[in-house]
Amino acid sequence: MFLFPKIMLKSITILSALGKQEAERRFETLLHNLSHPPSFTTVRVNTHLASVQHVKNLLFDELQKQFNGLNFPILQHPDLQDVLLIPVIGPRKDIKQQPCEVIVGAQCGNAVLRGAHVYVPGIVSASKFMKGGDDVSVYSDIKGKCKKGAKEFDGTKIFLGNGISELSRKEIFSGLPELNCLCPSTNMFIIFFTGEPPFLPESFDRILLDAPCSGMGQRPNMACTWTLKEVMSYQPLQRKLFSVAVELLRPGGVLVYSTCTVTLAENEEQVAWALKTFPSLQLQHQDPQVGGEGMLGAGLSPEQLKRLQRFDPSAVQSLDRDIGFLRDASIEDLVWLANKDCIGFFIAKFIKCKSTQEEDL
């Protein structure tokens, strides 16, 4: 499923550090891996409600039911004690495709590859004579070309797997109106409040700025829908939010900046900009250090890059993994794989050393 368009890699810094051939290899690996799901499903346990072991036992029992007694290893992350790791098996290559087809949208297809069921809103097309209870093959319309309600589709589609239809085609496309409005009252008033946020400057001890971003690290992503203009629009918005966060953070407070994207402009370049714009900020080491160091190209020093955490989907070659692989691999190897073969993510941690009001004097 190599679905991203061919893009030329033009970062001079990366090309100089890695060499053109290695840089291109990593870039091709990144594009390939982004269209495939990670090797593990991650579950974080709310330990206020249940112990990690209790949730682990529940998951183990459920997987035993779903996979007919197959022994699935569920791992507790050694550095993140409230995190459980469930390995993903696949892609499976011995699945027989059914004559009855269901076409879903690209976003629905992404969710299916992470284990979701298919619900009616995600279905775009179904075979003409599909009935409830039929065995069906599910495909993703990655280019968005299939018309709603079509009886057949010969365009570009990706096979996701097989399932059983709970409804007939007629029931799915019955033409019933969607209930978009649940409050038909005409006596409603909408009031807009304007003014400054109700927070005093330097009143927060800790701030997590999980900024809006292009989301280009999400996996799997089987449809490249972004324009360059859209991707570039996030950097100025992130900087506006960052400026507000610094103003609200008290001296000695901690600011964590994170995104779920892989672009240099939204990650390392933002760190370099923040350190230059706000002398009161210092970049801090993160513990635990699960991800890799930051990427070259933003002018940060090697020491500064080591203080960042970049989870890079290109860090490991994507391979088909079956139950035999899980039996043969050590726990250490599986944890290493879980840390590397994940979504694209970025984390930077800052501490505010002095008041921004002092800087303005």
C-alpha positions in Angstrom: 0.0 0.0 0.0 2.4 2.7 -1.2 -0.1 5.5 -1.5 1.7 8.7 -1.0 2.8 10.8 -4.1 6.4 10.8 -5.1 8.1 13.8 -3.3 11.7 14.9 -3.7 13.7 15.2 -0.5 15.5 18.6 -0.5 16.8 19.2 3.0 20.5 20.1 2.4 21.4 19.5 6.1 19.9 15.9 6.1 21.4 15.1 2.7 24.8 16.3 3.9 24.7 14.3 7.2 23.3 11.0 5.9 24.3 11.0 2.2 21.7 11.2 -0.6 21.2 7.4 -0.9 20.6 6.8 2.9 18.4 9.9 3.2 16.2 8.8 0.2 16.0 5.3 1.7 14.7 6.6 5.0 12.3 8.9 3.2 10.9 6.0 1.1 10.6 3.9 4.3 8.7 6.8 6.0 6.2 7.1 3.1 5.7 3.3 3.1 5.2 3.0 6.9 2.8 5.9 7.1 0.3 3.9 5.0 0.5 0.8 7.3 -0.6 0.5 10.9 2.0 0.3 13.7 3.2 -3.0 15.0 1.4 -2.6 18.3 -1.8 -1.4 19.7 -1.2 0.6 22.9 -3.5 0.7 25.9 -3.0 3.1 28.8 -4.6 2.0 32.0 -6.4 4.4 34.4 -4.8 3.0 37.6 -7.3 4.9 39.7 -10.0 2.6 38.5 -8.2 -0.7 37.9 -4.8 -2.3 38.3 -2.6 -2.9 35.3 -2.6 -6.6 35.9 -6.4 -6.7 36.1 -6.8 -4.9 32.7 -4.0 -7.2 31.3 -6.0 -10.2 32.3 -9.2 -8.9 30.8 -7.5 -8.2 27.5 -5.9 -11.6 27.5 -9.2 -13.3 28.1 -10.9 -11.3 25.3 -8.1 -12.1 22.8 -8.3 -15.8 23.7 -12.0 -15.7 22.8 -11.5 -13.8 19.5 -8.6 -15.9 18.3 -9.7 -19.3 19.4 -7.2 -19.8 22.2 -4.2 -18.4 20.3 -1.6 -17.3 22.9 -1.2 -13.6 22.4 1.6 -11.9 24.4 0.4 -8.7 26.2 3.4 -6.8 27.4 3.7 -4.2 30.1 6.0 -1.4 29.0 9.1 -1.4 31.2 9.5 2.4 31.3 5.8 3.4 31.2 4.3 1.2 33.8 0.6 2.0 33.1 1.0 1.1 29.4 0.2 -2.3 27.8 1.4 -3.3 24.4 -0.7 -5.6 22.2 1.1 -6.9 19.0 -0.5 -6.6 15.6 -0.4 -9.6 13.4 -0.3 -9.0 9.7 -0.8 -8.2 6.9 -2.4 -11.6 6.3 -1.9 -12.7 2.7 -3.9 -15.9 2.6 -7.4 -14.3 2.8 -9.8 -15.3 0.1 -11.6 -12.3 -1.3 -15.4 -12.6 -1.6 -17.6 -11.8 -4.6 -19.8 -9.5 -2.5 -18.0 -6.2 -1.9 -18.4 -3.2 0.5 -16.5 0.0 -0.3 -15.8 2.4 2.6 -14.2 5.8 2.7 -10.5 6.3 3.3 -10.9 7.4 6.9 -13.1 4.4 7.7 -10.5 2.2 6.0 -7.8 3.7 8.3 -9.9 2.8 11.4 -10.5 -0.7 10.1 -6.7 -1.4 9.9 -6.5 -0.4 13.6 -9.2 -2.9 14.5 -12.5 -1.0 14.2 -15.7 -2.4 12.9 -17.5 -0.8 9.9 -20.6 1.2 10.6 -23.2 2.5 8.1 -21.9 6.1 7.9 -18.5 4.8 6.7 -20.0 2.7 3.9 -19.9 4.3 0.4 -21.0 1.4 -1.8 -22.1 -2.2 -1.6 -22.8 -5.0 -4.1 -26.2 -5.0 -5.7 -27.6 -8.1 -4.1 -25.9 -7.9 -0.7 -28.1 -9.3 2.1 -27.7 -9.3 5.9 -25.5 -12.2 7.0 -23.5 -12.3 3.7 -19.7 -12.8 3.8 -18.3 -9.6 2.3 -14.9 -8.2 1.3 -14.2 -4.7 2.5 -12.2 -2.2 0.4 -11.1 1.4 1.0 -11.8 4.0 -1.6 -8.5 5.9 -1.1 -9.1 8.5 -3.8 -12.6 9.4 -2.8 -13.9 8.7 -6.3 -16.7 6.2 -5.5 -20.2 7.7 -5.5 -22.5 7.2 -2.5 -24.8 4.2 -3.1 -23.0 2.9 -6.2 -23.7 -0.8 -6.9 -20.2 -1.5 -8.2 -16.9 0.4 -8.2 -13.9 -0.3 -10.5 -11.7 2.6 -9.4 -8.6 2.5 -7.1 -9.4 0.5 -4.0 -7.4 -1.3 -1.3 -8.5 -4.6 0.1 -8.8 -4.4 3.9 -10.2 -7.8 4.9 -13.4 -9.9 5.1 -16.4 -9.5 7.4 -20.1 -10.3 7.7 -22.8 -7.8 6.7 -25.3 -7.1 9.5 -27.6 -5.3 7.1 -28.7 -5.6 3.5 -27.8 -3.1 0.8 -31.4 -1.9 0.8 -31.3 -1.2 4.6 -28.0 0.7 4.3 -29.1 2.9 1.5 -32.7 3.2 2.4 -32.8 7.0 1.9 -34.0 7.8 5.5 -33.1 11.3 6.4 -30.2 11.8 8.8 -31.1 13.3 12.2 -28.7 16.2 12.0 -30.9 18.5 14.2 -32.1 17.3 17.5 -33.3 20.6 18.8 -36.0 22.2 16.6 -37.0 24.9 19.1 -37.2 28.4 17.7 -36.8 30.0 21.1 -33.1 29.6 21.4 -30.6 32.4 21.9 -26.9 32.2 21.1 -24.7 34.6 23.1 -21.2 35.4 22.0 -18.7 36.4 24.7 -15.7 38.4 23.8 -12.7 39.5 25.8 -9.5 38.2 27.3 -9.2 34.7 28.7 -9.9 34.5 32.5 -6.4 33.6 33.4 -3.8 35.8 35.0 -0.3 36.0 33.4 2.2 33.5 35.0 -0.5 31.7 36.9 0.2 28.1 35.6 2.7 25.7 37.1 2.5 23.3 34.1 1.2 23.6 30.6 0.8 20.9 28.0 0.6 22.5 24.5 -0.7 19.6 22.4 -0.9 21.9 19.4 -3.2 21.6 16.3 -0.9 20.2 13.6 -1.0 18.6 10.2 -1.3 15.1 11.7 1.1 13.7 9.1 2.4 11.2 11.7 -0.9 9.3 12.1 -0.9 5.7 11.0 -2.2 4.2 8.9 -3.1 6.9 6.4 -4.2 5.6 3.1 -5.2 9.0 1.5 -2.9 12.0 1.0 -5.4 14.8 1.1 -3.3 17.7 2.3 -2.2 20.6 0.2 1.1 22.4 0.8 -0.8 25.5 1.9 -2.7 23.5 4.5 0.4 22.0 5.9 2.2 25.3 6.1 -0.8 27.0 7.8 -0.1 25.2 11.1 3.2 26.8 12.0 2.0 30.4 12.6 -1.0 29.1 14.6 1.3 27.0 16.8 3.5 30.0 17.4 0.5 32.1 18.5 -0.5 29.4 21.0 3.1 29.0 22.2 3.4 32.7 22.9 0.2 32.6 25.0 1.4 29.5 26.8 4.8 31.2 27.7 2.9 34.3 29.0 0.7 32.1 31.3 3.5 30.0 32.6 5.0 31.0 36.0 8.8 31.2 36.5 10.0 27.7 37.3 7.1 26.2 35.5 7.2 23.4 32.9 5.9 23.7 29.3 5.6 20.6 27.2 5.0 21.0 23.4 3.9 18.1 21.4 2.5 17.2 17.9 1.5 14.1 16.0 3.3 15.1 12.8 6.7 14.5 11.2 7.4 17.9 9.6 10.5 19.8 10.6 8.6 23.1 10.4 6.1 22.0 13.1 8.6 20.4 15.4 12.3 21.2 15.6 11.9 24.6 13.9 9.4 25.5 16.5 11.8 24.6 19.2 14.6 26.7 17.6 12.1 29.6 17.2 10.9 29.4 20.8 14.5 29.4 22.3 15.3 32.4 20.2 12.1 34.3 20.9 11.8 33.6 24.6 15.2 33.8 26.4 13.4 32.8 29.6 12.9 29.3 28.2 15.4 26.5 28.6 15.2 23.1 26.8 15.1 20.2 29.3 16.0 16.5 29.2 13.0 14.2 29.3 12.6 11.1 31.4 11.9 8.5 30.3 13.5 8.9 26.9 11.5 6.5 24.8 11.7 8.2 21.4 14.7 9.1 19.3 16.5 12.4 19.2 15.4 15.4 17.2 16.0 15.7 13.4 18.7 17.8 11.8 17.9 20.9 9.8 16.6 23.5 12.2 19.9 24.8 13.5 19.7 23.1 16.9 22.9 21.8 18.5 23.6 18.0 19.0 23.0 18.4 22.7 19.6 20.2 22.1 18.6 17.5 19.7 19.2 14.8 22.3 16.8 16.6 24.7 13.9 16.2 22.2 11.9 13.1 21.6 11.0 12.3 17.9 9.0 9.1 17.3 9.9 8.4 13.7 8.0 5.8 11.6 11.0 5.5 9.3 13.2 4.2 12.2 12.4 0.6 11.4 11.7 -1.4 8.3 8.1 -2.6 8.1 7.8 -6.4 7.9 5.0 -8.9 7.8 4.7 -10.3 11.3 2.9 -13.6 12.1 2.3 -15.5 15.3 5.6 -17.4 14.7 7.5 -14.1 14.9 5.8 -13.3 18.2 6.8 -16.7 19.6 10.4 -16.4 18.6 11.0 -12.8 19.6 12.3 -11.9 23.0 10.4 -9.4 25.2 13.2 -6.9 24.8 13.0 -7.1 21.1 9.2 -6.6 21.1 9.4 -3.6 23.4 12.2 -2.1 21.2 9.9 -2.7 18.2 6.9 -1.0 19.9 9.1 2.0 20.7 10.2 2.3 17.1 7.3 1.2 14.9 4.8 3.7 16.1 3.0 6.8 14.9 5.0 9.9 14.1 5.1 12.0 17.3 7.2 14.8 18.7 7.8 16.1 22.3 9.8 19.0 23.6 10.1 20.0 27.3 10.9 23.5 28.5 11.3 25.2 31.8 10.7 28.9 32.3 13.7 30.3 34.2 12.6 33.8 34.8 9.5 36.1 34.4 8.7 37.3 30.9 7.8 40.6 32.6 11.5 41.0 33.5 12.4 40.4 29.8 10.1 43.3 28.8 11.9 45.8 31.1 
